[in-house]
Amino acid sequence: MNRTIARLTFCLFLSMPFLGISQKPSILLTTPKRLELVKKQYQQGDPKANAWIKALQHDADKTLDDPLGSVMLKSQTPPSGSKHDYMSLAPYFWPNPNTPNGLPYVRKDGERNPEIKSISDHRYIDNMADAVNNLSLAYYFTGNEAYAQHAATVLRHWFLDSATYMHPNLNFAQAVKGENDGRGIGLIETTCLIQVVNVAGLLSNSPSWSPADQRGLEQWFDQFLHWMLTSKNGMDEHNAKNNHGIWYDAQITAFSLFLHKEATLKPYLQTTLQRIAVQMEPDGRQPLELERTTALGYSTMCLEAWFTTATLAERMGIDFWQYSTADGRSLKKCLDWLLPFALGDKPWPYQQIHDYSPKKLYTLLLQASQHYHNETYYQAAQRIKPKVKEVIAEVYYDK
């Protein structure tokens, strides 16, 4: 089945009435068994588990007194006339030096225009997702209701409260001044919502998070998923051949699992595998990412999207980790090709105009060690272990 047919099938399914299901999986990006093991180790005083949970509590505690962010706080109003609509500017576009008014903006790949900070939605949605992530996990491991209570407040403020909620669309994300009001590429800014649906189930036992709250959150993501699959911006992102295409599929997968839309997700994921032949070479290179001015960073980010999708696809019994095309293109080949460059063992032969942080590769190496049962990946992870503890990655994937 090609991607277009799978997508149309998905859209037809979305036209059916949606009924929330209370039995949510507790976690999506690792297994319930893994969380139970870490919790048991923590309760038994295991030093490593204790250090992880203390770090989680530290991060969660920092959010308790933070002011709540909202799309309503931006100083500008989207073309729709409603601040409830998410809005942002394309980061790599700058005023045109050849026109009196600077329009249309022109692209400088890899060079972020500080003007993007004048609109706060992107910063606030990232902060919201980080807070929900840390608070929900801290609640699960410690049982401290204060964490669940604040997570519930943050979720209601962003998704449910009539005065502050975000409309479930990205019609005005990553706009290019003088060209458009928003682009499909803007969907890269909601990859953080994968973290939200990943941990939302951990609040199910909290009195601070009611069944009505859960239904409201499900309805928001149901509407957003429908927008992704039917809007022009959503279709444009679906058709992207580079990292944007696989990050789109990662979101589709996470939101569909959260909403229990497995019936149509499975054939959709089979079409996602077809992206491997487009995005990867038999030797592991990712040509579309190598065209960028920060090619090492984008190659890592694209592989992160694949590893995220592979982890989610496991919930459907689909193995992306071992999949290979007839000519040998695979996730493992991509990691193996990238690894010596990221570790600094070989000079990077492409552009990388900014310093490269191996932070994301650290998580990928922990995942690879787990899935490929390869100690070499784990030892490589220890070589680049960040000074600032990557506690969630370690809770999910470390030994």
N, C-alpha and C positions, 0 to 999 in steps of 0.2 A: 504494500500500500504506500503510495507516495505521500509526501507531507501535506500537500494540498487537500487530498481526500480525507486524510486523518483529521486535519483541522476542521473541515466542513462537518465531519461526523461529530466532532467535539462540540461545534456550535449548535448543531441540532439537539444534542443532549442538553445543552445549557438552556434551551427553550422550554424544557420540561420544568414543572414546579420543583423548587428545591425544598427538601425536608431535612432539617438539621438532625444529626445523629449524636446522641450524648456520649457514646462509647468511643472517645477519641484515643488514638494512640498517644502514649505519653511523650514520645520523642520521635523525631524523624531522622536526624543527622547522626545518631548513633542508635544502639539498641537498648530497649528497656533492661535487658539483662546486664548490659554494661553499667548503666546507672545504678542498678540494684547492687552490683558488686562493689562499686566505689562507695556507695552509701554504707554498706556493711563494713567495709574496710575502715571507713571514717569512724563509725560507731565503735569499732574494736580498737581504735587508737593507732591504726597504721600510720606511720610518719609521713609517707608520701601522700596518702589520701587526706590526712589532716592538713598538710601544707596546701593542697589544692583547695579544700573547702575554706580554709582561712583566707586565702587569696580571693576566692569568690565573694566571701562575706565583706572583705575590704572594698571590693569594687561595688557591691550592692549598697553598702553603707554610704558610699560617696554620692549615690543618686537620691537618697532619701530626702535631702533638703534642697535638691536642685529645683529651680522653677520649671514648670511644665511648658514644653514647646508646643507650638501650634501653627498651622498654616495661616491662621488669622493674624499672626504677629508681623508678617512682612509689610514693608512700607509701600510696596507697589500692589496694584490690583490687576489681575489677569484680564485679557480681552473679554472674557465672559461677563465681567462685572462683579464676580463673586470671589472673595478671598478664600472661600472654602476650596477652590480649585488650586491644586499644586502648581507651582510655577518655578522655573529656573532658567538660567542662561547657559548656552553651550560654553564649556570652559576654555576651548582652544580657539575661540574667535575674538578678533580685536577690531577696533575702528579702522576703517579703510583710509590709508594715508593719501589716497588719490582722489578723494571726493570731499567737497566742502563740509558735508554733514557727517562724514565718517561711515556712511551707509553705501552698500551693504557691508556688514562686517566680513573680514577675511580670515581664513584659517591659518593658524601657526601651530602645527601639530606638536603636542607635548609642552607647549608654553601656556600656562594658565593665566587667563586674564583676571586680575584681582577684582574686577567689576562683578564677578559672579557672587562675591560675598555680600553684595548689596541686597540680595534676595535670600532670606533665611531658611526657606523650606527644606532645602537639601540637608543643611546642617541639623535642623530639628528632627527630621525623619530618621537620620542616622543615630542621633542621640536617643530618640525614643526607642529604637530597636535595641540599642546597646543596653539601655536601662531595663527593658522587659527581659532581655536575655539573662542579665546578671541577677536580677531580682527573682525571677522564676526558678532558676537553678539554685540560688541560695535558699529559697523557700523549700524546695524539694529535699535538699540535703539536711537542713537544720530544723525544719518545721516551724520556724519563726514567722508568725502570722504578719508581722510588720512588713516583711518582704512581699508577701502575697497581696497585702492591702495596697501597698504603693504600686505594685505591678498592675493591679486592677485599676487604680486611679489613672495611671499613665495610659493604659489601653483605652479606657472609656474616653479620656480627654482627646485622644487622637482619632479614634474610630467611631465613637458612639454619641458623645454629647453634642446636642444640636447647635450649641454656640461655638464649638471649637473643632468639630470633626472635619476631616479631609474628604472631599468628594472622591469616589472610587474611580478616578481616571487620571491620566497623565497627558491631557490634551495640550498643556502649555509647558512641558518639560524640555529643557535644553534648546530654547529658542535661539535663533540667529537673527540679530537685529537687522532689519532691512530685507530679510529673506522669508521668515516664517514666524509663527507664534509658538511653535513647538514641533518636535520631531520624534519619530519612533525611537531614535537613539536614546531619548530621555528615559526609556524603560530601564536602563542600566542603574538608575538612581533608586529603584525599588528592590534591588537584589537584597537589601537589608531586611525586607519583609519576610524573606525565607527564615531568618532567625526568629521572627515573631511567631509564625505558625509552627516552627520547630518546638518551641517551649510552651506554647499556650496550654497544651494539655496538662502540664505540670500544675496548673492552678485549679484543676477540677475538684480537688478535695477541700479547697479553701472556702470558708463562708463569705469571704470578701468578693468572690467571683461567682455570681449567680448563674443559673441556667439561662435566664433572660440575657445576661451579659454575653454568654457563650453564643447564643443564637444570634445576637446582634453582630458579633464579630464574624460569625460564619456568613451572615448575610452580606456584610461589607466585602468580604473576600470573594463571595459568589458573584457580586456585581462587578468587582474589579477584574476577576477572571473573565467574565463575559466581555468586558470592555477590551481586555487584551486580545481576545480571540475574534472580535468583530469590528474594532475601530481601524481606521486607516493607519494611525500610528502603531497600533499593535501588529497589524499585518506587515507593515514595513520592517518592524523589528524581527518578526518571524522569518522574513525573507533574508535577513542579514546573514552573510556567509562567514563572518569573522567571529570574534568573541561575543559580540552582541547576540548572535543567533543562539548560541548554546546557553548564555545567561538567560535569554528569554525562555528556553525550554526548561532550565532549572527552576524558574519561577512557576511556570505552568505545572511542573511536576509537584513542587512543594504545595502549592495552593490546592491542587486537585486531591492530593493525599489528605490534606487537612479537611477537605470537604467530602471525603469518601466518594470521589468520582472515579473509582478504579476501573469501572466498566469501559470507559473510553480512554483512560490514561494508558493502558497497556499497549494498544495499537499505536497510540501517539508516540510512546517511547521507542517502539520499533523503528519509527521513521527518524527519530532523533539520532539513532545509530548511523543513519546515512550521512550525517554531517561529518563523520570521521574521514570519509573519503574526500571531502571537500576541504577540510581544515588542516589535515595532516599529510605529510609526505611519508613514504615508506621508511625513511631514516629517522623520522621523529620531528623534523622541522615543521613549524607552523608558518607557512609563507605569508599569510595575510597579517600576522602579528609582526613578522620580521620587516615589513614595510614601514613600521612606525618608528618615530624618532626615539622612543623608549622601548625598543624591541624586546629587551630582556624582561622588563617589567610586564609588558603585554603578553609575552609568551607564558609567563608564570600565571598571570591573571586568567588567561584562557584555559590553562590546564586546571586551575582552581575551579572554574565553572564545570569542567568535565568531571572532576572528582566529586563535586557537590551533586551533580546529576547522577553519577554512578552510585553514590551513597543512597540517594533517594530511590533510585530504580531498584535497589535491592529489596525494598518493601513490596515491589511488584514481582519479585522473583526473576528479574532480568539482570543478567551479569554483564555490565559494561567493562568491568575490570579485565576480563579475559578475552573480550571480543577483539577480533582482528579481521581486517579485510583480506581478500585473497592475496593481495600484494604486500601484506604485513603491516599495514597502518594500525596503530593501537595506542591506547593511553600510556601503556608501559614504555613503548618506544619513545613517546614524547618526553616522558620524564627522564629516561636514560640519556637522550640526546641533550636535554637541557642541563642536567645535573652538573657535569664538570665545569660548565661556564658559570653557573650560579654559585658554585663553591669556590670559584677563582682558580681552579686547576688548569683551565685553558682560557686564553684571551678571547673576549667576545668580539666576533668579526662584524657585527652589525652596529647600528646606531644605539646609543643609550646616553642621551644628553643630560640625564639626571643621575644622581647616585642611586644604586640599586639596593633595595632592602630585601634580604632573604626571608623576611618574616613569614610571608605566605608560603614559601617553599617549605618552611619548617613543618607546618601543618600537613602539607601534602606528603612529606616524607614519613611522618608518623602514620598517615593513612596507608601509604604504599607498603610500609613495613608490615602492617597488619594484614593487608589483603594479599600481598605477594609472599608473605612469610620469608622475608629477606632481611637478614640482620644488617646488611650493607646500608640499606636505606635508614635504618634506625641510627646507625653510627654516624651517617651523614647528617642526620637531624641534630645529633648532639654537637656536631662541629659548628653548626650555625644557630644553636639555641639562643633565642633573644634574651638580652639582659632583663627586659621587662617580661615577666612571666606570661606565657600564652596558656593561661590556666584552662580555658574551655577546651582548647585543642587537646591538652593533656588529659583532662577528665574523660574526653570522648575516645581518644585514640592511643594514649601512651600505654606502656606496659604496666 
